[in-house]
Amino acid sequence: MRTPSKSRHLPPSIALAVVVGVACAGAPPRPEFTGAGVEYPAFGVRIAAEQGSFVGPGWRVDNIAPGSRGKPSLKSGGEYVTNRVIDFDSDGQIGDDESTPEPTYDLRLRSDVDDGDLWVKAHPLLVTEAGKSLEVLLAGYVDALAQSGDYARGAFFSPLAPQPRRFRAEAGRVTPLLLAGRPALGAVVSLVDAASPPGAPPSLTIAVVLAKYGHLQVAGMARRGRKPPEAMWPVTERSGRWVVERTALLVVGYANRAPAFARRLPAFEKLQSRVSFDRSTYALESPATYLAAHQPPAAPPALPVPPPSAEAQPEPPPPIAPEPPPPASGSASAPAPAPSAAPPQ
């Protein structure tokens, strides 16, 4: 349900939280496109390009259009814009300042030879979501895919109302990894039409990497004697400014149909290598600790098998005497008995 702007009718602390939240929620500001690639200062994300290309030949930038005076601009309208819905005060009603249109993609690349789609998108996380593990966030993404099949949006922009599953979505090859030094989780998700029989091939395969990280956003100047602004997130003073310690989720994804999916995976890996974070961001967990905690458990050592005890050994059977060998053929036989003497005549 939509309601008018709430900021004028909220207590000052919540009103400021809404204002800061909307400013941190997406656009404006928007990603900036330069000859060196994409920069998104609001989330501390950079995506480097090399000679105008992000992943090499065969892929074109899709979400950028030539703007006025030759300056590139984001495409607007249709699939390129999505409303981010955030119920800041959790009252179940969405005000005008709780629904903000923003680009669906920070960067989108389309394949020139098949249906391949590569994208990068940074999402803000509320305090209620920031504590969720990457595994929980991935499970929510897979569930959203089963409902809508919309791999670019998922449920990251707004919660999805329960609806029938259009697909059977299965996440396989879930792998803990690092994305530009930040703990991340990668997975390959197969989408099969719900009406297809068991064992049917997937209609679409999606590879996705989720990285959760902290980032600092300026909330005003820190003057002597003034209290920090009240917000839903921790506020600290740094270099004479109040900064809000936010949590963000960066999504790097790739979707394609088989058998082209495996053939184009190197482009997805190349895109990941192009991502970096600036100094306004920080890891929420030590990368070494994260990787160590997600290693598969080692197999237990094999227990030594003791030799059977003497008491448990059965008595050996008595030896069997060998049978005498049969007489050799042609050998001399025993002499015949002498005939008895004939009776006298």
C-alpha positions in Angstrom: 0.0 0.0 0.0 1.4 3.4 -0.9 1.1 6.4 1.4 2.3 10.0 1.1 5.7 11.0 2.3 6.2 10.0 5.9 9.2 12.2 6.9 7.0 15.1 7.9 5.0 13.0 10.3 7.7 10.9 12.0 9.7 11.5 15.1 13.0 13.4 14.3 15.2 10.3 14.8 13.1 8.1 12.5 12.6 10.9 9.9 16.4 11.4 9.7 16.9 7.7 9.3 14.5 7.7 6.4 16.2 10.6 4.8 19.7 9.1 5.2 18.3 5.7 4.1 16.8 7.0 0.9 20.0 8.9 0.1 22.0 5.7 0.7 19.5 3.5 -1.1 20.5 3.9 -4.7 19.9 6.8 -7.0 21.0 9.6 -7.0 23.9 9.4 -7.0 24.4 6.9 -9.8 27.3 5.0 -11.3 29.7 7.2 -13.3 31.0 5.9 -16.6 34.4 7.0 -17.8 37.0 5.8 -20.2 38.5 3.8 -17.3 35.3 2.0 -16.5 32.5 2.4 -14.0 32.8 4.2 -10.6 30.1 4.1 -8.0 31.3 6.3 -5.1 28.1 5.8 -3.1 29.0 2.2 -2.6 32.8 2.4 -3.0 32.8 0.1 -6.1 34.9 0.3 -9.2 34.7 -1.8 -12.4 37.8 -1.3 -14.5 37.8 -1.4 -18.3 40.7 -1.9 -20.6 40.7 0.0 -23.9 36.9 0.5 -23.5 36.2 -3.2 -23.0 35.4 -5.0 -19.7 35.7 -8.7 -20.6 37.0 -8.7 -24.2 35.4 -9.1 -27.7 32.0 -10.5 -28.2 30.4 -8.5 -25.3 28.8 -5.0 -25.5 27.7 -2.6 -22.8 23.9 -2.7 -22.8 22.7 -0.3 -20.1 24.5 2.8 -21.3 23.3 5.2 -24.0 25.0 8.2 -25.6 23.9 11.2 -23.7 23.9 14.9 -24.4 27.2 16.4 -25.5 28.6 12.9 -25.9 28.5 12.0 -22.2 27.3 8.5 -21.6 24.1 8.1 -19.5 22.2 5.2 -18.0 19.2 3.9 -19.9 15.9 4.7 -18.3 12.6 3.0 -18.4 11.5 -0.6 -18.9 13.8 -3.3 -17.7 16.5 -0.8 -17.0 14.8 0.9 -14.0 13.4 -0.8 -10.8 11.7 0.7 -7.8 13.6 -0.1 -4.6 11.0 -0.5 -1.8 12.2 -0.2 1.8 9.8 0.0 4.7 12.1 2.0 7.0 9.7 2.2 9.9 8.3 -1.3 9.5 4.6 -0.2 9.6 3.6 -2.3 6.6 2.9 0.8 4.4 5.1 2.2 1.7 5.4 6.0 1.6 6.5 8.0 -1.4 9.9 8.4 0.2 10.2 4.7 0.8 10.0 3.7 -2.9 12.8 5.1 -5.1 13.4 4.3 -8.8 17.0 3.4 -9.6 19.0 1.6 -12.3 18.4 -2.2 -12.4 22.1 -2.6 -13.4 25.2 -0.7 -12.4 26.8 -2.5 -15.4 25.2 -4.8 -17.9 27.0 -6.6 -20.8 25.2 -8.6 -23.5 26.7 -11.2 -25.7 26.9 -10.7 -29.4 26.8 -14.4 -30.2 24.3 -16.0 -27.8 21.9 -15.2 -25.0 24.6 -14.5 -22.5 24.0 -11.7 -19.9 26.6 -10.3 -17.4 25.8 -7.7 -14.8 27.0 -6.0 -11.6 24.7 -4.4 -9.0 25.3 -2.9 -5.5 22.4 -3.2 -3.1 22.0 -1.5 0.3 21.1 -3.7 3.2 19.0 -2.6 6.2 20.0 -3.4 9.7 17.5 -6.3 9.7 19.2 -7.8 6.7 22.8 -6.9 7.4 23.3 -9.7 10.0 22.1 -12.4 7.6 24.8 -14.7 6.3 25.7 -15.0 2.7 24.2 -18.5 2.7 20.8 -17.0 3.9 21.0 -14.3 1.3 21.8 -16.8 -1.4 18.8 -19.0 -0.3 16.5 -16.0 -0.6 17.8 -15.3 -4.1 17.3 -18.8 -5.2 13.7 -18.8 -3.8 13.0 -15.6 -5.7 14.3 -17.2 -8.9 11.9 -20.1 -8.5 9.0 -17.6 -8.3 9.8 -15.1 -11.0 12.9 -16.3 -12.9 14.1 -12.6 -12.8 17.8 -13.2 -12.2 18.8 -9.5 -12.3 16.3 -8.4 -9.6 15.6 -11.4 -7.4 14.2 -10.1 -4.2 17.0 -7.6 -3.6 15.0 -4.5 -4.6 11.8 -5.3 -2.7 10.3 -8.4 -0.9 8.3 -10.6 -3.2 4.7 -11.5 -2.4 4.3 -15.3 -2.2 3.3 -16.6 -5.6 3.4 -20.0 -7.4 6.7 -21.4 -8.4 7.3 -21.1 -12.1 10.6 -22.9 -11.9 12.5 -25.6 -10.1 15.6 -23.7 -8.9 18.6 -25.7 -7.6 21.8 -24.2 -6.4 24.8 -26.3 -6.9 28.5 -25.8 -6.6 28.2 -23.3 -3.8 31.8 -22.0 -3.2 33.2 -19.6 -0.6 35.7 -17.2 -2.2 37.0 -13.7 -2.2 35.8 -10.9 -4.5 38.5 -8.2 -4.6 39.5 -9.2 -1.1 36.0 -9.3 0.4 34.4 -12.5 1.6 31.9 -13.7 -1.0 29.9 -16.8 -1.9 29.5 -18.1 -5.4 26.9 -20.5 -6.8 25.5 -21.9 -10.0 21.7 -22.1 -10.1 19.8 -24.1 -12.7 16.2 -23.1 -13.6 13.9 -25.8 -14.9 10.3 -25.1 -15.9 8.0 -26.3 -13.2 5.9 -28.1 -15.7 8.8 -30.1 -17.2 9.2 -33.8 -16.2 11.9 -34.8 -13.8 15.3 -34.9 -15.4 14.5 -32.2 -17.9 17.5 -30.0 -18.9 17.5 -26.5 -17.4 16.0 -23.7 -19.4 18.5 -21.2 -18.0 21.7 -21.4 -15.9 22.8 -18.6 -13.6 26.2 -18.1 -11.9 26.2 -15.5 -9.2 28.7 -14.1 -6.7 27.5 -12.3 -3.6 29.9 -10.2 -1.5 28.8 -8.5 1.7 30.9 -5.6 2.9 30.8 -2.4 5.0 31.0 1.1 3.6 31.0 4.6 5.1 28.7 7.3 3.9 28.9 10.9 5.0 25.9 12.2 7.0 27.0 15.8 7.7 29.7 17.9 9.3 30.7 17.1 12.9 30.8 20.4 14.8 31.9 20.8 18.4 29.1 20.4 20.9 26.7 18.8 18.5 25.5 15.3 18.9 25.8 12.8 16.1 22.7 12.3 13.9 20.4 9.5 14.9 20.1 6.8 12.4 19.3 3.1 12.1 23.0 2.4 11.6 26.1 3.2 13.7 27.3 6.8 13.3 30.9 7.7 14.0 33.0 10.9 13.6 35.9 10.7 11.1 38.0 13.6 9.9 35.4 16.2 11.1 32.5 14.5 9.5 29.7 12.2 10.7 29.7 9.0 8.8 27.2 6.2 8.7 28.5 2.7 8.8 26.4 0.9 6.3 26.3 -2.7 5.0 26.0 -3.4 1.3 25.7 -6.4 -1.0 27.5 -6.5 -4.3 26.1 -9.0 -6.9 28.1 -10.1 -9.9 26.1 -12.4 -12.2 26.0 -14.3 -15.4 23.1 -16.0 -17.1 23.0 -18.1 -20.3 21.5 -21.1 -21.9 23.2 -24.5 -22.3 25.6 -25.4 -23.9 26.8 -21.8 -24.3 26.9 -21.3 -20.5 30.1 -23.3 -19.9 31.8 -21.9 -23.0 31.3 -18.3 -21.8 32.2 -18.7 -18.2 35.7 -17.2 -18.7 34.0 -13.8 -19.4 32.2 -14.1 -16.0 35.5 -14.8 -14.3 37.1 -11.8 -16.1 34.4 -9.5 -14.9 35.0 -10.5 -11.3 38.7 -9.7 -11.7 37.6 -6.2 -12.9 35.9 -5.3 -9.6 37.6 -3.4 -6.8 36.6 -1.5 -3.7 37.8 1.9 -2.6 39.0 3.1 0.8 35.5 3.9 2.0 34.8 0.2 2.2 36.0 -2.4 4.6 35.6 -6.2 5.2 33.1 -7.2 7.8 35.1 -10.4 8.5 38.7 -11.3 8.1 39.1 -13.0 4.7 41.4 -15.7 6.2 38.9 -16.4 9.0 36.0 -16.6 6.5 37.7 -19.0 4.2 39.0 -21.2 7.1 35.5 -21.3 8.6 34.0 -22.5 5.3 36.5 -25.2 4.5 34.9 -28.6 4.2 35.6 -30.7 7.3 38.6 -32.9 7.1 38.1 -36.6 7.0 38.7 -38.2 10.5 41.9 -40.1 10.7 41.6 -43.9 10.2 41.6 -45.8 13.5 44.3 -48.5 13.8 42.9 -52.0 13.6 44.4 -54.1 16.4 45.5 -57.6 15.5 43.2 -60.4 16.7 44.1 -61.8 20.1 45.5 -65.2 20.6 42.4 -66.4 22.4 40.2 -65.5 19.6 42.2 -67.5 17.1 40.7 -70.9 16.3 42.7 -74.0 16.8 44.5 -75.1 13.6 43.2 -78.3 12.0 45.4 -81.4 12.5 47.8 -82.1 9.6 46.6 -84.5 7.0 49.1 -87.2 6.1 49.8 -87.4 2.4 48.6 -90.4 0.5 51.3 -92.8 -0.8 52.0 -92.2 -4.5 50.7 -94.8 -6.9 53.3 -97.3 -8.3 55.0 -96.2 -11.4 54.1 -98.0 -14.6 56.6 -100.7 -15.8 58.1 -101.2 -12.4 58.9 -104.7 -11.1 56.0 -106.3 -9.4 56.2 -108.5 -6.3 57.4 -112.1 -7.1 54.6 -114.6 -7.5 54.3 -117.2 -4.7 56.0 -120.5 -5.5 53.7 -123.4 -6.5 53.2 -126.1 -3.9 55.0 -129.4 -4.5 53.1 -132.0 -6.4 51.9 -135.0 -4.4 54.0 -138.1 -4.9 52.8 -140.6 -7.4 
